[in-house]
Amino acid sequence: MIIASCMITLQLEAVFSLKEKRRILKSILNRLPQKFNVAVAEVDHQDVWGTAVIGLVTVGNDAARLHSQLQKAVIWLEKHRPDVPIADYAIEILT
């Protein structure tokens, strides 16, 4: 079994409250699992308005396919949520 994870740091420049941040993140956290068959959660900076860190994880037996799946999720997020720019992301494969 191979585990692939992706940490994505999002910049929430126009957010001025935790309520607004959670509204934006809820939309993202609901959509990514439906679209890409990944588990998603906010994993850091929960109490910071302008930044969010989300983690995506998936399992399988083909590392290249898993990496591609996570890469497509990042690209989708950039394309469909331009209001939430990606500051940084990293994909890790555990075998």
Stockholm file with secondary structure:
# STOCKHOLM 1.0

chainA/1-95         MIIASCMITLQLEAVFSLKEKRRILKSILNRLPQKFNVAVAEVDHQDVWGTAVIGLVTVGNDAARLHSQLQKAVIWLEKHRPDVPIADYAIEILT
#=GR chainA/1-95 SS CEEEEEEEEEECTTCCSHHHHHHHHHHHHHHHHHHHCCEEEEEECTTCSSEEEEEEEEEESCHHHHHHHHHHHHHHHHHHCTTSCEEEEEEEEEC
#=GC SS_cons        CEEEEEEEEEECTTCCSHHHHHHHHHHHHHHHHHHHCCEEEEEECTTCSSEEEEEEEEEESCHHHHHHHHHHHHHHHHHHCTTSCEEEEEEEEEC
//
